[in-house]
Amino acid sequence: MSHKPSRTTFRARLDEMVRTLRNDIVSGKLSIGQYLPSERVLAIDFQLSKNSVRQGLDLLVSEGLIEKVPRIGNKVVQPYAAEKITVTFGYYPSVLREADLHGLLEDFHREHPHIDVRAVPLTFGNDHGVSLEYMENNLLDIFTLNNTDYQRIFEQDRLLQLEPLEADSEVYPFLSRLFTQTEDCYVRPFLFTPVILCYNREHFREKQVLEPDSSWTWDDAMEAAVRLSDGKDRYGFYFHLLSDNRWPVFLLQSGMKFERNEEGRYVIGGTKLMESLVHCRSLIYHQGIFPTFWSESDADAEQLFLSGKVSMIMTTYLSLNHMRQAKFDFDVAPLPYKNEARSLLVVIGLAVNRHSRHKEAAKVFVDYLLSYNAQLRIRKKTLSIPAHKRAAEWKGKESLKRPSRFHMYREIVPSYRLVSELNLSMDELATIRNELKWFWSNMEDEISVCRRLEAVL
């Protein structure tokens, strides 16, 4: 019985070789001027004869991708000199500043002139279905995806819209596991931040209040806030209450998660979960320290802080980029806590559309954004924390003024928690937020809100 490969498998291997080399050239993985592996190596790698390898290389020559250099080898030339590959990159608008995106795009285009990245601002959040529709219709090739939007896609059983990617050994280990399902990595971490406390040092010096440290409880924070407030022009503490990157902190600090009883219902009344929500409301109405200003976004809270109207805010490292022009000295500290010292972790990653017609070029762009040089640029030119550990912890001459405790994030890693650890779906979390509006407005008591939450969840 003959074990000679059939002509069909031979053709498949030849096609695979041509396709692999073509993709590597077009995507930039093989750069202009670089020589291909020798014909002998290609023959071994793809289980082809030398004549078959030459046949495939002749096809690449005819396509203008390589040229044969006598007695030396096959050299990559400018791919598709008359045209570029265009990939569309959908990004959260805030990433423009938080990652110095314009600078990154300029550097990428300089290094990869044959790939044109068309950057398009997108909003996921409540409109994440629209963005998924963009993917299905090949309107996006690459896009940013944070951990909560990833959770939504996972809950909708739509992970197959995402292209599996190679995990990155250079990122912080606690990040690399966040976007992995059944050993497939669907999103590569790009930036991350814990939720932190940011405070005006001048206000603290003026009122002779000791600056916060990792021992602060919320009671300590409120005591300081009372001393920092005048109840009219300056308030001690503020945060955007309805932000899903803020209020769940109190639930996480309860040390509990939502669990259904034998009847399949959540029990909230009389638990530390409810105590944490009551505590959150007590902060808002504590002795005039919290302004009666209903913000529309986290940016509103940051603007109050920049204007000197509040002394402390709950914020993130990403948001520090929007406060770089502050005319006063500010610093950061771990979040105060009740029950357990925990902080909410926010991660922004990069994903590739599985339906993309230019997946190789898209992956080249992702590889670039997560390379040491690109991540180091983010470290040097922003106040964000890159996911690449070595880049994030780079030490050298700083070009930006940073809070004196900027590197604090490294010391509080054990406190990091994802909102998904509450054991709620994103829809359930949104339901709780909407139901709590009356409670937070002091229009409903604890018993009533417990009954409603237990009924609707």
C-alpha positions in Angstrom: 0.0 0.0 0.0 1.5 3.3 -1.0 1.9 6.2 1.5 2.8 8.7 -1.2 0.9 11.9 -0.6 -1.9 12.6 -3.0 -1.9 15.4 -5.5 -4.7 17.0 -3.5 -2.7 17.2 -0.3 0.3 18.4 -2.3 -1.7 21.3 -3.7 -3.1 22.1 -0.3 0.5 22.3 1.2 1.7 24.5 -1.7 -1.3 26.8 -1.3 -0.6 27.0 2.4 3.0 28.0 1.8 2.1 30.7 -0.7 -0.8 32.0 1.5 1.5 32.0 4.6 4.3 33.9 2.9 1.9 36.3 1.2 0.2 37.1 4.5 3.5 37.6 6.3 4.7 40.0 3.6 1.5 41.9 3.2 1.0 42.2 7.0 4.6 43.4 7.5 5.7 40.4 9.5 8.3 40.0 6.8 9.7 43.5 6.2 10.8 45.0 3.0 14.4 44.0 2.2 14.2 40.9 4.3 15.1 37.5 2.7 12.7 34.6 2.9 13.9 31.3 4.4 15.9 29.2 2.0 14.1 26.9 -0.5 15.5 23.9 1.5 14.0 25.2 4.8 10.6 26.0 3.1 10.6 22.5 1.6 11.0 20.9 5.0 8.5 23.3 6.8 5.7 22.7 4.2 6.7 19.1 3.2 7.2 20.0 -0.4 9.8 19.3 -3.0 12.3 22.0 -4.0 10.6 22.2 -7.4 7.2 22.8 -5.8 8.7 25.5 -3.5 10.2 27.2 -6.6 6.8 27.0 -8.3 5.2 28.8 -5.3 7.9 31.4 -5.1 7.5 32.1 -8.9 3.9 33.0 -8.1 4.9 35.5 -5.4 7.4 37.0 -7.9 4.6 37.5 -10.4 2.5 39.2 -7.7 5.4 41.7 -7.1 5.9 40.6 -3.5 9.4 39.2 -3.8 12.3 39.3 -6.2 14.9 36.6 -6.9 18.5 37.7 -6.1 20.9 35.3 -7.9 23.0 33.1 -5.6 21.6 34.9 -2.5 17.8 34.2 -2.2 14.4 35.7 -2.4 14.0 39.2 -1.1 10.8 40.9 0.0 10.0 44.0 -2.0 7.3 46.7 -1.5 4.0 44.8 -1.4 1.3 46.2 -3.6 3.2 49.4 -4.3 0.1 50.9 -5.9 -2.3 50.2 -3.1 -2.4 49.8 0.7 -4.3 47.5 3.0 -6.8 49.5 5.0 -8.0 48.2 8.3 -10.6 49.9 10.5 -9.8 50.4 14.2 -12.8 51.2 16.5 -11.7 52.8 19.7 -13.2 54.3 22.9 -13.0 58.1 22.4 -11.1 58.6 25.7 -8.3 56.4 24.5 -7.1 59.2 22.2 -5.7 60.9 25.3 -5.3 58.0 27.6 -3.0 56.1 25.1 -1.6 59.0 23.0 -3.3 57.3 20.1 -2.4 59.9 17.5 1.3 59.4 18.3 1.0 55.6 18.2 -0.8 55.7 14.8 1.9 58.0 13.4 4.7 55.6 14.5 2.8 52.6 13.2 2.3 54.1 9.8 5.9 55.1 9.6 7.0 51.5 10.4 4.3 49.9 8.2 3.6 52.1 5.2 1.6 49.5 3.4 -1.0 49.2 6.2 -3.4 52.2 6.6 -5.3 52.2 9.9 -8.5 54.1 9.8 -9.4 55.0 13.3 -13.1 55.4 14.2 -14.4 56.5 17.6 -17.0 54.0 19.0 -19.2 53.8 22.0 -20.0 50.3 23.4 -21.8 50.5 26.7 -25.6 50.5 26.0 -24.9 50.5 22.3 -22.6 47.4 22.2 -25.1 45.6 20.0 -24.5 48.2 17.3 -20.7 47.7 17.5 -21.2 43.9 17.2 -23.3 44.6 14.1 -20.4 46.6 12.7 -18.2 43.5 13.2 -20.7 41.1 11.6 -20.8 43.4 8.6 -17.0 43.8 8.3 -17.1 47.5 9.2 -14.5 46.9 12.0 -11.2 44.9 11.9 -9.8 45.8 15.3 -11.4 47.5 18.3 -10.8 48.3 22.0 -12.9 46.3 24.4 -13.0 46.7 28.2 -13.7 44.0 30.6 -17.3 44.9 31.1 -18.1 45.1 27.4 -16.3 41.8 27.0 -18.5 40.3 29.8 -21.6 41.5 27.9 -20.4 39.7 24.7 -19.6 36.6 26.7 -23.1 36.6 28.3 -24.7 36.9 24.9 -22.7 33.9 23.7 -21.1 35.9 21.0 -17.4 35.3 21.7 -17.1 33.6 18.4 -17.3 37.0 16.8 -13.8 37.5 18.1 -10.6 36.1 16.6 -8.6 34.0 19.0 -5.2 35.7 19.7 -1.9 34.6 21.0 -1.5 35.4 24.8 1.2 37.8 25.7 3.8 36.6 28.2 5.0 40.2 28.8 1.8 41.5 30.4 1.0 41.5 34.1 0.0 37.9 34.9 -3.2 39.0 36.7 -4.3 40.6 33.4 -3.5 37.7 31.0 -6.2 35.5 32.5 -9.1 37.9 32.2 -10.0 37.4 28.6 -9.3 33.7 28.3 -12.1 31.1 27.8 -11.4 27.4 27.4 -7.7 28.2 26.7 -8.5 30.7 23.9 -7.4 34.3 24.4 -10.0 36.6 22.7 -8.7 40.0 23.9 -5.2 41.1 24.6 -4.8 43.6 27.5 -3.7 47.1 26.5 -4.2 49.4 29.5 -5.5 48.9 33.0 -6.3 50.8 36.2 -7.7 50.3 39.6 -10.3 52.8 40.9 -8.4 55.1 43.3 -8.7 58.2 45.5 -7.3 61.4 44.0 -7.0 64.5 46.3 -6.0 68.1 46.3 -2.8 68.4 48.4 -3.2 72.1 48.8 -6.6 71.8 50.4 -5.2 69.2 52.8 -2.3 71.5 53.8 -4.6 74.5 54.1 -6.9 72.7 56.6 -4.0 70.8 58.2 -5.6 67.5 57.4 -3.3 64.4 57.2 -3.1 63.0 53.7 -4.7 59.6 53.0 -2.9 56.3 53.2 -3.7 52.6 52.8 -5.2 52.4 56.3 -8.0 54.8 55.6 -11.5 53.5 56.1 -14.5 55.4 54.7 -15.1 56.8 58.2 -11.6 58.3 58.1 -12.3 59.7 54.6 -15.6 61.3 55.8 -14.0 62.8 58.9 -11.4 64.4 56.6 -14.0 65.5 54.1 -16.0 67.3 56.9 -12.9 69.3 57.8 -12.2 70.1 54.1 -15.7 71.2 53.3 -17.3 74.6 53.8 -20.7 73.4 52.6 -20.9 76.2 50.1 -17.9 76.7 47.7 -15.9 73.7 48.6 -16.9 70.1 49.3 -14.9 67.3 50.7 -15.7 64.4 48.4 -17.4 63.5 45.2 -17.8 60.8 42.5 -20.2 60.1 39.6 -22.7 58.0 41.5 -24.3 56.2 38.5 -21.0 55.1 36.9 -20.6 51.3 36.7 -16.9 51.9 37.4 -17.7 53.6 40.7 -20.7 52.6 42.8 -20.1 48.8 42.5 -16.9 49.4 44.6 -19.1 49.4 47.7 -20.6 46.1 46.9 -17.2 44.6 46.3 -15.9 45.9 49.6 -18.7 44.0 51.4 -16.8 40.8 50.8 -19.9 39.1 49.6 -21.3 38.2 46.2 -24.9 37.7 45.0 -26.1 34.2 45.3 -29.5 32.7 44.7 -31.3 30.6 47.4 -33.0 27.3 46.9 -36.0 29.0 45.4 -33.7 30.6 42.8 -34.1 34.2 44.3 -31.5 36.6 45.6 -31.7 37.5 49.2 -30.4 41.0 49.8 -32.1 42.4 52.9 -30.0 41.9 56.1 -26.8 41.1 54.2 -23.5 43.0 54.0 -24.4 43.7 50.4 -27.3 45.9 51.5 -25.2 47.4 54.3 -22.7 48.5 51.7 -25.5 50.2 49.6 -26.8 51.9 52.8 -23.2 53.0 53.6 -22.8 54.4 50.1 -26.0 56.5 50.6 -24.7 57.7 54.0 -21.6 59.1 52.4 -23.6 61.1 49.9 -25.6 62.8 52.7 -22.9 63.0 55.3 -22.8 66.5 56.8 -22.8 68.5 53.6 -19.5 67.0 52.2 -21.0 65.8 48.9 -22.3 68.5 46.5 -25.9 68.2 45.3 -24.7 68.1 41.7 -26.1 65.3 39.5 -23.2 64.5 37.1 -23.7 62.9 33.7 -20.3 61.2 33.6 -17.1 60.7 35.4 -15.7 63.7 33.5 -18.1 66.0 35.4 -16.6 64.8 38.7 -13.1 65.5 37.3 -14.1 68.9 36.2 -15.4 69.8 39.7 -12.0 68.6 41.1 -10.1 70.7 38.6 -12.1 73.8 39.4 -11.2 73.3 43.1 -14.8 72.7 44.1 -14.1 69.3 45.7 -11.0 68.1 47.6 -11.3 64.3 46.9 -12.7 62.3 44.1 -13.0 58.6 43.2 -11.2 58.2 39.9 -8.8 56.0 37.8 -5.3 56.3 36.4 -6.9 56.7 33.0 -8.8 59.7 34.1 -5.7 61.3 35.5 -4.8 62.1 31.9 -7.7 64.5 31.8 -6.4 66.3 34.9 -2.8 66.9 33.7 -3.4 70.7 33.4 -4.4 71.1 37.0 -3.1 74.3 38.5 -2.6 72.7 41.9 -0.7 69.8 43.4 -2.6 66.6 43.6 -1.8 63.0 44.6 -3.4 59.6 44.7 -4.1 57.0 47.4 -5.8 53.6 47.6 -9.6 53.7 48.0 -10.8 53.9 51.6 -12.7 50.8 52.6 -15.3 49.2 54.7 -15.2 45.5 55.7 -12.5 44.6 53.0 -9.9 46.7 51.3 -10.9 46.1 47.7 -10.8 48.2 44.5 -12.5 47.8 41.2 -10.2 46.8 38.3 -10.8 48.3 34.8 -9.0 46.8 31.8 -9.0 48.0 28.2 -8.0 45.4 25.7 -7.7 44.9 21.9 -9.7 42.5 19.9 -9.8 41.4 16.2 -13.0 40.7 14.3 -13.1 37.1 13.3 -14.9 38.1 10.0 -12.2 40.6 9.0 -10.9 40.3 5.5 -7.5 41.5 6.7 -6.9 39.6 9.9 -3.1 39.3 9.4 -2.8 43.1 9.0 -5.1 43.6 11.9 -2.9 41.4 14.1 0.2 43.3 13.0 -1.4 46.5 14.4 -2.4 44.7 17.6 1.1 43.3 18.0 2.5 46.8 17.5 0.2 48.4 20.1 1.3 45.8 22.6 5.0 45.9 21.7 7.5 47.1 24.3 8.2 50.3 22.3 4.5 51.3 21.9 3.7 50.5 25.5 6.8 52.4 26.7 5.5 55.4 24.7 2.3 55.2 26.6 4.2 55.0 29.9 6.3 58.0 29.1 3.7 60.3 27.5 0.6 59.6 29.5 -0.5 58.9 33.1 -2.0 55.6 32.1 -0.7 52.2 33.1 0.3 50.0 30.1 -0.4 46.3 30.4 3.2 45.4 29.4 4.9 44.9 32.8 8.4 45.9 31.8 7.2 49.0 30.0 4.9 50.0 32.9 7.7 49.7 35.4 10.3 51.5 33.3 12.5 54.0 35.3 14.2 57.0 33.7 13.9 60.7 33.2 10.2 61.7 33.3 8.8 64.1 30.7 5.5 64.5 32.6 4.8 65.7 36.1 3.3 62.7 38.0 1.6 62.3 41.4 4.3 61.5 43.9 2.6 58.1 44.6 2.0 57.2 41.0 3.5 53.7 41.4 1.1 52.9 44.3 -0.9 50.7 41.9 1.9 48.0 42.2 1.4 47.7 45.9 -2.4 47.2 45.9 -2.7 44.5 43.3 -4.1 42.0 45.9 -7.1 44.4 46.3 -8.1 44.3 42.6 -11.5 42.9 41.9 -13.6 42.7 38.7 -17.2 43.7 38.7 -18.0 40.3 37.4 -16.9 38.8 40.8 -20.2 40.0 42.2 -21.8 37.1 40.4 -24.2 39.3 38.5 -24.8 39.6 34.8 -24.2 43.0 33.3 -28.0 43.3 32.7 -28.6 42.5 36.4 -26.0 45.1 37.5 -27.8 47.7 35.3 -31.2 46.7 36.8 -29.8 47.3 40.4 -28.3 50.6 39.4 -31.7 51.8 37.9 -33.6 50.5 40.9 -31.3 52.3 43.4 -31.9 55.8 41.9 -34.9 56.4 44.2 -33.0 55.0 47.2 -29.9 57.2 46.5 -32.2 60.2 46.1 -33.6 59.6 49.6 -37.0 58.9 48.2 -37.1 55.3 49.4 -36.1 53.4 52.5 -33.9 50.3 52.9 -36.8 47.9 53.3 -38.6 49.0 50.2 -35.6 49.0 47.9 -34.7 45.5 49.2 -38.1 44.2 48.3 -38.0 45.7 44.9 -34.5 44.4 44.1 -35.4 40.9 45.2 -38.5 41.0 43.1 -36.9 42.2 39.9 -33.7 40.2 39.9 
